[in-house]
C-alpha cells in the first residue's frame, strides 16, 4: 500500500523528468544559437551571457514557444504539448487537486497512480526532446568537422 513517502518519491521522479525536458530543450536552443552564429566549435564558443540566462530561466512553456518560433518542423509534437500540460498539472495543481487525500491509504493509492500517469506523459515528451537534442548536437558536430576540413 503506497504511503505519503511513496507520494513524495513519485512526485520527485515526475519533477526530475520535467526538468530533463527543460534541460534538453535548452540544449536545442543553445545549439541552434551556435549554428546561427556559425560557431562550429562549442569548446571555443562563449555564448552571450544574456542568452544563456534566458535559456536557463525559461519555463517549459516559454522554451516550447521559442522552439516553435525557430523551427518549421513537420511531425507529431503532441507529446511535447502533453508533457507541458502534465508538467503544469504537477507543478501548479497536483496537491491542490488531491487536497487531503495524502492523509488516507486510498488517497495515497490514487495520488501515486496519478503521478505514475504524469510520469508516463512526461517520459514521452522527454524521449522526443532527448532525440531532438542529440540530433542538433550531431548536426553541430558535423558542421564542425566540415568547417575544420575547409579551414
DRENTORKOL-3810 file (N, C-alpha, C; in nm, 4 decimals):
REM DRENTORKOL-3810
@n.u->0.0857; n.v->-0.1181; n.w->0.0000; ca.u->0.0000; ca.v->0.0000; ca.w->0.0000; c.u->0.0900; c.v->0.1242; c.w->0.0000
@n.u->0.0737; n.v->0.2109; n.w->-0.0989; ca.u->0.1550; ca.v->0.3341; ca.w->-0.1037; c.u->0.1335; c.v->0.4219; c.w->0.0191
@n.u->0.2391; n.v->0.4877; n.w->0.0583; ca.u->0.2362; ca.v->0.5774; ca.w->0.1746; c.u->0.2644; c.v->0.7203; c.w->0.1300
@n.u->0.2601; n.v->0.8104; n.w->0.2246; ca.u->0.2944; ca.v->0.9509; ca.w->0.1996; c.u->0.4352; c.v->0.9595; c.w->0.1392
@n.u->0.5292; n.v->0.8805; n.w->0.1901; ca.u->0.6655; ca.v->0.8809; ca.w->0.1349; c.u->0.6664; c.v->0.8382; c.w->-0.0119
@n.u->0.5824; n.v->0.7416; n.w->-0.0466; ca.u->0.5723; ca.v->0.6987; ca.w->-0.1866; c.u->0.5195; c.v->0.8117; c.w->-0.2741
@n.u->0.4225; n.v->0.8863; n.w->-0.2241; ca.u->0.3682; ca.v->1.0003; ca.w->-0.2990; c.u->0.4799; c.v->1.1003; c.w->-0.3258
@n.u->0.5549; n.v->1.1351; n.w->-0.2227; ca.u->0.6631; ca.v->1.2322; ca.w->-0.2401; c.u->0.7721; c.v->1.1803; c.w->-0.3339
@n.u->0.8036; n.v->1.0509; n.w->-0.3235; ca.u->0.9056; ca.v->0.9921; ca.w->-0.4108; c.u->0.8592; c.v->0.9979; c.w->-0.5571
@n.u->0.7349; n.v->0.9610; n.w->-0.5839; ca.u->0.6832; ca.v->0.9631; ca.w->-0.7208; c.u->0.6718; c.v->1.1066; c.w->-0.7731
@n.u->0.6384; n.v->1.1999; n.w->-0.6857; ca.u->0.6347; ca.v->1.3408; ca.w->-0.7252; c.u->0.7748; c.v->1.3854; c.w->-0.7675
@n.u->0.8749; n.v->1.3460; n.w->-0.6904; ca.u->1.0137; ca.v->1.3803; ca.w->-0.7233; c.u->1.0583; c.v->1.3207; c.w->-0.8554
@n.u->1.0176; n.v->1.1974; n.w->-0.8819; ca.u->1.0518; ca.v->1.1349; ca.w->-1.0100; c.u->0.9909; c.v->1.2125; c.w->-1.1260
@n.u->0.8652; n.v->1.2516; n.w->-1.1108; ca.u->0.7985; ca.v->1.3276; ca.w->-1.2164; c.u->0.8663; c.v->1.4631; c.w->-1.2360
@n.u->0.9015; n.v->1.5287; n.w->-1.1270; ca.u->0.9687; ca.v->1.6590; ca.w->-1.1370; c.u->1.1040; c.v->1.6448; c.w->-1.2065
@n.u->1.1752; n.v->1.5362; n.w->-1.1799; ca.u->1.3044; ca.v->1.5128; ca.w->-1.2444; c.u->1.2877; c.v->1.4989; c.w->-1.3961
@n.u->1.1870; n.v->1.4258; n.w->-1.4397; ca.u->1.1641; ca.v->1.4093; ca.w->-1.5836; c.u->1.1293; c.v->1.5437; c.w->-1.6463
@n.u->1.0458; n.v->1.6219; n.w->-1.5778; ca.u->1.0085; ca.v->1.7544; ca.w->-1.6291; c.u->1.1317; c.v->1.8427; c.w->-1.6451
@n.u->1.2224; n.v->1.8385; n.w->-1.5493; ca.u->1.3452; ca.v->1.9184; ca.w->-1.5590; c.u->1.4353; c.v->1.8686; c.w->-1.6706
@n.u->1.4352; n.v->1.7384; n.w->-1.6964; ca.u->1.5159; ca.v->1.6842; ca.w->-1.8069; c.u->1.4630; c.v->1.7355; c.w->-1.9404
@n.u->1.3310; n.v->1.7482; n.w->-1.9530; ca.u->1.2731; ca.v->1.8041; ca.w->-2.0750; c.u->1.3198; c.v->1.9481; c.w->-2.0921
@n.u->1.3121; n.v->2.0260; n.w->-1.9854; ca.u->1.3557; ca.v->2.1662; ca.w->-1.9913; c.u->1.5042; c.v->2.1757; c.w->-2.0278
@n.u->1.5841; n.v->2.0882; n.w->-1.9703; ca.u->1.7281; ca.v->2.0874; ca.w->-1.9985; c.u->1.7545; c.v->2.0576; c.w->-2.1458
@n.u->1.6875; n.v->1.9542; n.w->-2.1984; ca.u->1.7089; ca.v->1.9168; ca.w->-2.3381; c.u->1.6623; c.v->2.0260; c.w->-2.4338
@n.u->1.5483; n.v->2.0879; n.w->-2.4053; ca.u->1.5034; ca.v->2.1981; ca.w->-2.4912; c.u->1.6018; c.v->2.3149; c.w->-2.4832
@n.u->1.6555; n.v->2.3402; n.w->-2.3663; ca.u->1.7576; ca.v->2.4439; ca.w->-2.3524; c.u->1.8798; c.v->2.4123; c.w->-2.4373
@n.u->1.9207; n.v->2.2855; n.w->-2.4393; ca.u->2.0341; ca.v->2.2467; ca.w->-2.5238; c.u->2.0036; c.v->2.2684; c.w->-2.6700
@n.u->1.8818; n.v->2.2349; n.w->-2.7122; ca.u->1.8429; ca.v->2.2558; ca.w->-2.8517; c.u->1.8524; c.v->2.4039; c.w->-2.8855
@n.u->1.7972; n.v->2.4889; n.w->-2.7995; ca.u->1.8002; ca.v->2.6329; ca.w->-2.8258; c.u->1.9433; c.v->2.6854; c.w->-2.8271
@n.u->2.0259; n.v->2.6364; n.w->-2.7365; ca.u->2.1647; ca.v->2.6811; ca.w->-2.7288; c.u->2.2431; c.v->2.6387; c.w->-2.8541
@n.u->2.2271; n.v->2.5141; n.w->-2.8951; ca.u->2.2971; ca.v->2.4653; ca.w->-3.0144; c.u->2.2471; c.v->2.5402; c.w->-3.1376
@n.u->2.1173; n.v->2.5638; n.w->-3.1450; ca.u->2.0630; ca.v->2.6408; ca.w->-3.2571; c.u->2.1276; c.v->2.7786; c.w->-3.2624
@n.u->2.1433; n.v->2.8429; n.w->-3.1487; ca.u->2.2075; ca.v->2.9747; ca.w->-3.1435; c.u->2.3515; c.v->2.9657; c.w->-3.1939
@n.u->2.4224; n.v->2.8598; n.w->-3.1550; ca.u->2.5587; ca.v->2.8407; ca.w->-3.2022; c.u->2.5650; c.v->2.8222; c.w->-3.3527
@n.u->2.4719; n.v->2.7460; n.w->-3.4064; ca.u->2.4684; ca.v->2.7245; ca.w->-3.5512; c.u->2.4356; c.v->2.8556; c.w->-3.6217
@n.u->2.3390; n.v->2.9296; n.w->-3.5675; ca.u->2.3022; ca.v->3.0586; ca.w->-3.6271; c.u->2.4199; c.v->3.1559; c.w->-3.6282
@n.u->2.5018; n.v->3.1505; n.w->-3.5240; ca.u->2.6186; ca.v->3.2387; ca.w->-3.5161; c.u->2.7388; c.v->3.1800; c.w->-3.5890
@n.u->2.7178; n.v->3.0660; n.w->-3.6539; ca.u->2.8224; ca.v->2.9979; ca.w->-3.7294; c.u->2.9434; c.v->2.9653; c.w->-3.6400
@n.u->2.9126; n.v->2.9229; n.w->-3.5209; ca.u->3.0158; ca.v->2.8804; ca.w->-3.4276; c.u->3.0123; c.v->2.7279; c.w->-3.4265
@n.u->3.1139; n.v->2.6686; n.w->-3.4863; ca.u->3.1100; ca.v->2.5246; ca.w->-3.5047; c.u->3.2010; c.v->2.4485; c.w->-3.4084
@n.u->3.2631; n.v->2.5177; n.w->-3.3189; ca.u->3.3451; ca.v->2.4519; ca.w->-3.2174; c.u->3.2930; c.v->2.4984; c.w->-3.0826
@n.u->3.2106; n.v->2.4160; n.w->-3.0212; ca.u->3.1457; ca.v->2.4578; ca.w->-2.8963; c.u->3.2454; c.v->2.4888; c.w->-2.7855
@n.u->3.3586; n.v->2.4169; n.w->-2.7828; ca.u->3.4564; ca.v->2.4412; ca.w->-2.6764; c.u->3.5108; c.v->2.5830; c.w->-2.6810
@n.u->3.5153; n.v->2.6413; n.w->-2.7998; ca.u->3.5715; ca.v->2.7752; ca.w->-2.8141; c.u->3.4644; c.v->2.8846; c.w->-2.8080
@n.u->3.3398; n.v->2.8434; n.w->-2.7960; ca.u->3.2300; ca.v->2.9397; ca.w->-2.8013; c.u->3.1903; c.v->2.9854; c.w->-2.6624
@n.u->3.1849; n.v->3.1131; n.w->-2.6444; ca.u->3.1336; ca.v->3.1719; ca.w->-2.5210; c.u->2.9995; c.v->3.2363; c.w->-2.5540
@n.u->2.8899; n.v->3.1642; n.w->-2.5336; ca.u->2.7610; ca.v->3.2231; ca.w->-2.5673; c.u->2.7356; c.v->3.3492; c.w->-2.4859
@n.u->2.6609; n.v->3.4367; n.w->-2.5454; ca.u->2.6234; ca.v->3.5603; ca.w->-2.4798; c.u->2.5574; c.v->3.5284; c.w->-2.3450
@n.u->2.6016; n.v->3.5959; n.w->-2.2393; ca.u->2.5510; ca.v->3.5709; ca.w->-2.1037; c.u->2.3997; c.v->3.5918; c.w->-2.0968
@n.u->2.3505; n.v->3.6940; n.w->-2.1649; ca.u->2.2066; ca.v->3.7205; ca.w->-2.1631; c.u->2.1301; c.v->3.6043; c.w->-2.2263
@n.u->2.1859; n.v->3.5490; n.w->-2.3350; ca.u->2.1211; ca.v->3.4349; ca.w->-2.3996; c.u->2.1215; c.v->3.3145; c.w->-2.3059
@n.u->2.2367; n.v->3.2887; n.w->-2.2431; ca.u->2.2470; ca.v->3.1753; ca.w->-2.1501; c.u->2.1469; c.v->3.1911; c.w->-2.0359
@n.u->2.1385; n.v->3.3107; n.w->-1.9794; ca.u->2.0436; ca.v->3.3341; ca.w->-1.8706; c.u->1.9010; c.v->3.3115; c.w->-1.9170
@n.u->1.8713; n.v->3.3582; n.w->-2.0384; ca.u->1.7360; ca.v->3.3409; ca.w->-2.0916; c.u->1.7027; c.v->3.1930; c.w->-2.1069
@n.u->1.7967; n.v->3.1133; n.w->-2.1580; ca.u->1.7738; ca.v->2.9697; ca.w->-2.1744; c.u->1.7554; c.v->2.9038; c.w->-2.0383
@n.u->1.8401; n.v->2.9387; n.w->-1.9429; ca.u->1.8351; ca.v->2.8738; ca.w->-1.8120; c.u->1.7131; c.v->2.9142; c.w->-1.7301
@n.u->1.6590; n.v->3.0308; n.w->-1.7564; ca.u->1.5456; ca.v->3.0781; ca.w->-1.6770; c.u->1.4122; c.v->3.0634; c.w->-1.7479
@n.u->1.4121; n.v->3.0010; n.w->-1.8645; ca.u->1.2869; ca.v->2.9783; ca.w->-1.9354; c.u->1.2055; c.v->2.8700; c.w->-1.8672
@n.u->1.0769; n.v->2.8901; n.w->-1.8674; ca.u->0.9882; ca.v->2.7827; ca.w->-1.8260; c.u->0.9750; c.v->2.6860; c.w->-1.9435
@n.u->0.9186; n.v->2.5730; n.w->-1.9184; ca.u->0.8991; ca.v->2.4761; ca.w->-2.0262; c.u->0.8111; c.v->2.5370; c.w->-2.1351
@n.u->0.7067; n.v->2.6072; n.w->-2.0955; ca.u->0.6177; ca.v->2.6691; ca.w->-2.1937; c.u->0.6897; c.v->2.7712; c.w->-2.2805
@n.u->0.7732; n.v->2.8560; n.w->-2.2192; ca.u->0.8486; ca.v->2.9560; ca.w->-2.2958; c.u->0.9478; c.v->2.8886; c.w->-2.3898
@n.u->1.0141; n.v->2.7851; n.w->-2.3406; ca.u->1.1098; ca.v->2.7136; ca.w->-2.4258; c.u->1.0395; c.v->2.6512; c.w->-2.5458
@n.u->0.9214; n.v->2.5947; n.w->-2.5239; ca.u->0.8468; ca.v->2.5356; ca.w->-2.6352; c.u->0.8057; c.v->2.6423; c.w->-2.7367
@n.u->0.7633; n.v->2.7588; n.w->-2.6887; ca.u->0.7266; ca.v->2.8665; ca.w->-2.7816; c.u->0.8478; c.v->2.9113; c.w->-2.8625
@n.u->0.9632; n.v->2.9277; n.w->-2.7975; ca.u->1.0856; ca.v->2.9658; ca.w->-2.8697; c.u->1.1235; c.v->2.8579; c.w->-2.9713
@n.u->1.1104; n.v->2.7342; n.w->-2.9300; ca.u->1.1416; ca.v->2.6227; ca.w->-3.0183; c.u->1.0537; c.v->2.6297; c.w->-3.1434
@n.u->0.9247; n.v->2.6492; n.w->-3.1246; ca.u->0.8321; ca.v->2.6546; ca.w->-3.2383; c.u->0.8592; c.v->2.7756; c.w->-3.3276
@n.u->0.9020; n.v->2.8869; n.w->-3.2685; ca.u->0.9333; ca.v->3.0061; ca.w->-3.3481; c.u->1.0585; c.v->2.9848; c.w->-3.4330
@n.u->1.1533; n.v->2.9067; n.w->-3.3825; ca.u->1.2802; ca.v->2.8861; ca.w->-3.4512; c.u->1.2741; c.v->2.7812; c.w->-3.5621
@n.u->1.1800; n.v->2.6906; n.w->-3.5542; ca.u->1.1795; ca.v->2.5778; ca.w->-3.6469; c.u->1.0438; c.v->2.5598; c.w->-3.7108
@n.u->1.0460; n.v->2.5258; n.w->-3.8370; ca.u->0.9262; ca.v->2.4853; ca.w->-3.9099; c.u->0.9335; c.v->2.3349; c.w->-3.9263
@n.u->0.9151; n.v->2.2644; n.w->-3.8208; ca.u->0.9300; ca.v->2.1204; ca.w->-3.8247; c.u->0.7978; c.v->2.0529; c.w->-3.8557
@n.u->0.8077; n.v->1.9462; n.w->-3.9314; ca.u->0.6907; ca.v->1.8665; ca.w->-3.9637; c.u->0.6988; c.v->1.7406; c.w->-3.8788
@n.u->0.5901; n.v->1.7043; n.w->-3.8211; ca.u->0.5890; ca.v->1.5836; ca.w->-3.7410; c.u->0.4915; c.v->1.5964; c.w->-3.6266
@n.u->0.4852; n.v->1.4926; n.w->-3.5493; ca.u->0.3934; ca.v->1.4890; ca.w->-3.4367; c.u->0.4663; c.v->1.5348; c.w->-3.3115
@n.u->0.4350; n.v->1.6550; n.w->-3.2688; ca.u->0.4952; ca.v->1.7088; ca.w->-3.1472; c.u->0.3949; c.v->1.7117; c.w->-3.0326
@n.u->0.2850; n.v->1.6369; n.w->-3.0488; ca.u->0.1854; ca.v->1.6323; ca.w->-2.9424; c.u->0.2412; c.v->1.5794; c.w->-2.8101
@n.u->0.3434; n.v->1.4901; n.w->-2.8104; ca.u->0.3995; ca.v->1.4513; ca.w->-2.6807; c.u->0.4565; c.v->1.5699; c.w->-2.6030
@n.u->0.5065; n.v->1.6717; n.w->-2.6739; ca.u->0.5566; ca.v->1.7906; ca.w->-2.6038; c.u->0.4430; c.v->1.8710; c.w->-2.5433
@n.u->0.3350; n.v->1.8860; n.w->-2.6182; ca.u->0.2192; ca.v->1.9578; ca.w->-2.5649; c.u->0.1617; c.v->1.8841; c.w->-2.4446
@n.u->0.1545; n.v->1.7520; n.w->-2.4554; ca.u->0.1028; ca.v->1.6720; ca.w->-2.3454; c.u->0.1963; c.v->1.6789; c.w->-2.2247
@n.u->0.3271; n.v->1.6775; n.w->-2.2502; ca.u->0.4243; ca.v->1.6881; ca.w->-2.1406; c.u->0.4123; c.v->1.8241; c.w->-2.0714
@n.u->0.3901; n.v->1.9289; n.w->-2.1489; ca.u->0.3723; ca.v->2.0617; ca.w->-2.0892; c.u->0.2496; c.v->2.0630; c.w->-1.9996
@n.u->0.1398; n.v->2.0075; n.w->-2.0462; ca.u->0.0189; ca.v->2.0023; ca.w->-1.9634; c.u->0.0430; c.v->1.9188; c.w->-1.8379
@n.u->0.1118; n.v->1.8064; n.w->-1.8524; ca.u->0.1415; ca.v->1.7209; ca.w->-1.7369; c.u->0.2316; c.v->1.7936; c.w->-1.6377
@n.u->0.3323; n.v->1.8630; n.w->-1.6877; ca.u->0.4233; ca.v->1.9380; ca.w->-1.6012; c.u->0.3494; c.v->2.0491; c.w->-1.5273
@n.u->0.2627; n.v->2.1209; n.w->-1.5981; ca.u->0.1868; ca.v->2.2280; ca.w->-1.5344; c.u->0.0903; c.v->2.1735; c.w->-1.4299
@n.u->0.0295; n.v->2.0601; n.w->-1.4597; ca.u->-0.0586; ca.v->1.9954; ca.w->-1.3631; c.u->0.0199; c.v->1.9558; c.w->-1.2383
@n.u->0.1366; n.v->1.8994; n.w->-1.2594; ca.u->0.2218; ca.v->1.8581; ca.w->-1.1480; c.u->0.2629; c.v->1.9777; c.w->-1.0624
@n.u->0.3123; n.v->2.0818; n.w->-1.1280; ca.u->0.3695; ca.v->2.1947; ca.w->-1.0559; c.u->0.2650; c.v->2.2862; c.w->-0.9932
@n.u->0.1493; n.v->2.2986; n.w->-1.0569; ca.u->0.0543; ca.v->2.4013; ca.w->-1.0130; c.u->-0.0743; c.v->2.3479; c.w->-0.9511
@n.u->-0.1064; n.v->2.2208; n.w->-0.9764; ca.u->-0.2374; ca.v->2.1748; ca.w->-0.9314; c.u->-0.2381; c.v->2.0421; c.w->-0.8565
@n.u->-0.1280; n.v->1.9672; n.w->-0.8615; ca.u->-0.1349; ca.v->1.8299; ca.w->-0.8125; c.u->-0.1837; c.v->1.8200; c.w->-0.6682
@n.u->-0.1166; n.v->1.8865; n.w->-0.5758; ca.u->-0.1552; ca.v->1.8727; ca.w->-0.4357; c.u->-0.2878; c.v->1.9429; c.w->-0.4067
@n.u->-0.3177; n.v->2.0482; n.w->-0.4778; ca.u->-0.4491; ca.v->2.1125; ca.w->-0.4610; c.u->-0.5603; c.v->2.0204; c.w->-0.5084
@n.u->-0.5346; n.v->1.9526; n.w->-0.6204; ca.u->-0.6347; ca.v->1.8610; ca.w->-0.6760; c.u->-0.6611; c.v->1.7447; c.w->-0.5807
@n.u->-0.5588; n.v->1.7006; n.w->-0.5129; ca.u->-0.5722; ca.v->1.5840; ca.w->-0.4240; c.u->-0.5894; c.v->1.6235; c.w->-0.2773
@n.u->-0.5842; n.v->1.7485; n.w->-0.2492; ca.u->-0.6034; ca.v->1.8119; ca.w->-0.1190; c.u->-0.5700; c.v->1.7214; c.w->-0.0002
@n.u->-0.6676; n.v->1.6633; n.w->0.0658; ca.u->-0.6434; ca.v->1.5845; ca.w->0.1879; c.u->-0.6232; c.v->1.4357; c.w->0.1634
@n.u->-0.6161; n.v->1.3966; n.w->0.0379; ca.u->-0.6054; ca.v->1.2531; ca.w->0.0082; c.u->-0.4790; c.v->1.1906; c.w->0.0656
@n.u->-0.3758; n.v->1.2697; n.w->0.0840; ca.u->-0.2498; ca.v->1.2157; ca.w->0.1338; c.u->-0.2636; c.v->1.1622; c.w->0.2770
@n.u->-0.3727; n.v->1.1981; n.w->0.3413; ca.u->-0.3965; ca.v->1.1551; ca.w->0.4795; c.u->-0.4554; c.v->1.0147; c.w->0.4896
@n.u->-0.4986; n.v->0.9574; n.w->0.3757; ca.u->-0.5614; ca.v->0.8249; ca.w->0.3802; c.u->-0.4870; c.v->0.7272; c.w->0.2906
@n.u->-0.5018; n.v->0.5990; n.w->0.3214; ca.u->-0.4395; ca.v->0.4951; ca.w->0.2392; c.u->-0.4939; c.v->0.4983; c.w->0.0960
@n.u->-0.6269; n.v->0.5060; n.w->0.0817; ca.u->-0.6863; ca.v->0.5103; ca.w->-0.0516; c.u->-0.6435; c.v->0.6357; c.w->-0.1269
@n.u->-0.6301; n.v->0.7454; n.w->-0.0551; ca.u->-0.5860; ca.v->0.8696; ca.w->-0.1179; c.u->-0.4436; c.v->0.8574; c.w->-0.1700
@n.u->-0.3556; n.v->0.7948; n.w->-0.0922; ca.u->-0.2169; ca.v->0.7747; ca.w->-0.1368; c.u->-0.2126; c.v->0.6843; c.w->-0.2596
@n.u->-0.2988; n.v->0.5826; n.w->-0.2633; ca.u->-0.3054; ca.v->0.4948; ca.w->-0.3798; c.u->-0.3438; c.v->0.5763; c.w->-0.5028
@n.u->-0.4468; n.v->0.6602; n.w->-0.4894; ca.u->-0.4928; ca.v->0.7426; ca.w->-0.6023; c.u->-0.3852; c.v->0.8417; c.w->-0.6452
@n.u->-0.3168; n.v->0.9013; n.w->-0.5502; ca.u->-0.2136; ca.v->1.0006; ca.w->-0.5818; c.u->-0.0959; c.v->0.9365; c.w->-0.6542
@n.u->-0.0526; n.v->0.8198; n.w->-0.6081; ca.u->0.0586; ca.v->0.7504; ca.w->-0.6738; c.u->0.0181; c.v->0.7097; c.w->-0.8155
@n.u->-0.1036; n.v->0.6627; n.w->-0.8334; ca.u->-0.1497; ca.v->0.6251; ca.w->-0.9673; c.u->-0.1507; c.v->0.7475; c.w->-1.0591
@n.u->-0.1959; n.v->0.8605; n.w->-1.0084; ca.u->-0.1980; ca.v->0.9830; ca.w->-1.0881; c.u->-0.0550; c.v->1.0263; c.w->-1.1219
@n.u->0.0351; n.v->1.0184; n.w->-1.0266; ca.u->0.1751; ca.v->1.0556; ca.w->-1.0513; c.u->0.2400; c.v->0.9627; c.w->-1.1533
@n.u->0.2085; n.v->0.8359; n.w->-1.1492; ca.u->0.2640; ca.v->0.7431; ca.w->-1.2478; c.u->0.2143; c.v->0.7770; c.w->-1.3879
@n.u->0.0883; n.v->0.8189; n.w->-1.3995; ca.u->0.0358; ca.v->0.8615; ca.w->-1.5299; c.u->0.1062; c.v->0.9888; c.w->-1.5761
@n.u->0.1276; n.v->1.0836; n.w->-1.4865; ca.u->0.2013; ca.v->1.2062; ca.w->-1.5207; c.u->0.3426; c.v->1.1706; c.w->-1.5663
@n.u->0.4069; n.v->1.0778; n.w->-1.4975; ca.u->0.5420; ca.v->1.0358; ca.w->-1.5363; c.u->0.5427; c.v->0.9773; c.w->-1.6779
@n.u->0.4431; n.v->0.8952; n.w->-1.7117; ca.u->0.4367; ca.v->0.8369; ca.w->-1.8468; c.u->0.4234; c.v->0.9477; c.w->-1.9513
@n.u->0.3399; n.v->1.0450; n.w->-1.9245; ca.u->0.3200; ca.v->1.1561; ca.w->-2.0182; c.u->0.4487; c.v->1.2375; c.w->-2.0318
@n.u->0.5130; n.v->1.2640; n.w->-1.9212; ca.u->0.6394; ca.v->1.3381; ca.w->-1.9251; c.u->0.7472; c.v->1.2575; c.w->-1.9963
@n.u->0.7513; n.v->1.1286; n.w->-1.9718; ca.u->0.8545; ca.v->1.0444; ca.w->-2.0324; c.u->0.8448; c.v->1.0461; c.w->-2.1841
@n.u->0.7218; n.v->1.0441; n.w->-2.2379; ca.u->0.7051; ca.v->1.0507; ca.w->-2.3834; c.u->0.7615; c.v->1.1828; c.w->-2.4375
@n.u->0.7348; n.v->1.2924; n.w->-2.3685; ca.u->0.7916; ca.v->1.4211; ca.w->-2.4087; c.u->0.9426; c.v->1.4221; c.w->-2.3969
@n.u->0.9938; n.v->1.3592; n.w->-2.2920; ca.u->1.1390; ca.v->1.3549; ca.w->-2.2720; c.u->1.2074; c.v->1.2742; c.w->-2.3809
@n.u->1.1481; n.v->1.1656; n.w->-2.4228; ca.u->1.2078; ca.v->1.0873; ca.w->-2.5314; c.u->1.2217; c.v->1.1729; c.w->-2.6572
@n.u->1.1223; n.v->1.2546; n.w->-2.6838; ca.u->1.1266; ca.v->1.3415; ca.w->-2.8012; c.u->1.2316; c.v->1.4509; c.w->-2.7851
@n.u->1.2348; n.v->1.5174; n.w->-2.6704; ca.u->1.3335; ca.v->1.6256; ca.w->-2.6524; c.u->1.4753; c.v->1.5710; c.w->-2.6487
@n.u->1.4946; n.v->1.4543; n.w->-2.5917; ca.u->1.6281; ca.v->1.3939; ca.w->-2.5889; c.u->1.6742; c.v->1.3643; c.w->-2.7310
@n.u->1.5853; n.v->1.3096; n.w->-2.8135; ca.u->1.6190; ca.v->1.2814; ca.w->-2.9535; c.u->1.6511; c.v->1.4094; c.w->-3.0288
@n.u->1.5733; n.v->1.5134; n.w->-3.0054; ca.u->1.5976; ca.v->1.6413; ca.w->-3.0737; c.u->1.7325; c.v->1.6993; c.w->-3.0314
@n.u->1.7617; n.v->1.6960; n.w->-2.9031; ca.u->1.8894; ca.v->1.7496; ca.w->-2.8554; c.u->2.0052; c.v->1.6729; c.w->-2.9173
@n.u->1.9951; n.v->1.5412; n.w->-2.9203; ca.u->2.1017; ca.v->1.4606; ca.w->-2.9804; c.u->2.1166; c.v->1.4914; c.w->-3.1290
@n.u->2.0043; n.v->1.5106; n.w->-3.1999; ca.u->2.0080; ca.v->1.5433; ca.w->-3.3414; c.u->2.0813; c.v->1.6761; c.w->-3.3641
@n.u->2.0460; n.v->1.7781; n.w->-3.2886; ca.u->2.1069; ca.v->1.9092; ca.w->-3.3097; c.u->2.2541; c.v->1.9110; c.w->-3.2697
@n.u->2.2894; n.v->1.8373; n.w->-3.1675; ca.u->2.4304; ca.v->1.8296; ca.w->-3.1286; c.u->2.5093; c.v->1.7564; c.w->-3.2371
@n.u->2.4522; n.v->1.6481; n.w->-3.2916; ca.u->2.5191; ca.v->1.5773; ca.w->-3.4022; c.u->2.5337; c.v->1.6687; c.w->-3.5234
@n.u->2.4329; n.v->1.7478; n.w->-3.5504; ca.u->2.4398; ca.v->1.8419; ca.w->-3.6633; c.u->2.5522; c.v->1.9426; c.w->-3.6419
@n.u->2.5624; n.v->1.9966; n.w->-3.5218; ca.u->2.6684; ca.v->2.0922; ca.w->-3.4913; c.u->2.8055; c.v->2.0263; c.w->-3.5027
@n.u->2.8170; n.v->1.9040; n.w->-3.4530; ca.u->2.9450; ca.v->1.8332; ca.w->-3.4633; c.u->2.9809; c.v->1.8083; c.w->-3.6086
@n.u->2.8819; n.v->1.7745; n.w->-3.6903; ca.u->2.9053; ca.v->1.7541; ca.w->-3.8331; c.u->2.9509; c.v->1.8834; c.w->-3.9000
@n.u->2.8849; n.v->1.9924; n.w->-3.8690; ca.u->2.9265; ca.v->2.1227; ca.w->-3.9226; c.u->3.0675; c.v->2.1577; c.w->-3.8766
@n.u->3.0990; n.v->2.1231; n.w->-3.7546; ca.u->3.2337; ca.v->2.1494; ca.w->-3.7015; c.u->3.3378; c.v->2.0707; c.w->-3.7791
@n.u->3.3092; n.v->1.9434; n.w->-3.8093; ca.u->3.4050; ca.v->1.8626; ca.w->-3.8865; c.u->3.4227; c.v->1.9209; c.w->-4.0263
@n.u->3.3145; n.v->1.9586; n.w->-4.0929; ca.u->3.3238; ca.v->2.0173; ca.w->-4.2271; c.u->3.4022; c.v->2.1473; c.w->-4.2211
@n.u->3.3728; n.v->2.2285; n.w->-4.1216; ca.u->3.4413; ca.v->2.3577; ca.w->-4.1069; c.u->3.5913; c.v->2.3383; c.w->-4.0847
@n.u->3.6284; n.v->2.2401; n.w->-4.0025; ca.u->3.7709; ca.v->2.2186; ca.w->-3.9752; c.u->3.8439; c.v->2.1644; c.w->-4.0996
@n.u->3.7740; n.v->2.0881; n.w->-4.1842; ca.u->3.8342; ca.v->2.0362; ca.w->-4.3064; c.u->3.8521; c.v->2.1462; c.w->-4.4095
@n.u->3.7647; n.v->2.2474; n.w->-4.4076; ca.u->3.7730; ca.v->2.3587; ca.w->-4.5025; c.u->3.8801; c.v->2.4583; c.w->-4.4597
@n.u->3.9013; n.v->2.4704; n.w->-4.3285; ca.u->3.9910; ca.v->2.5740; ca.w->-4.2785; c.u->4.1263; c.v->2.5233; c.w->-4.2648
END
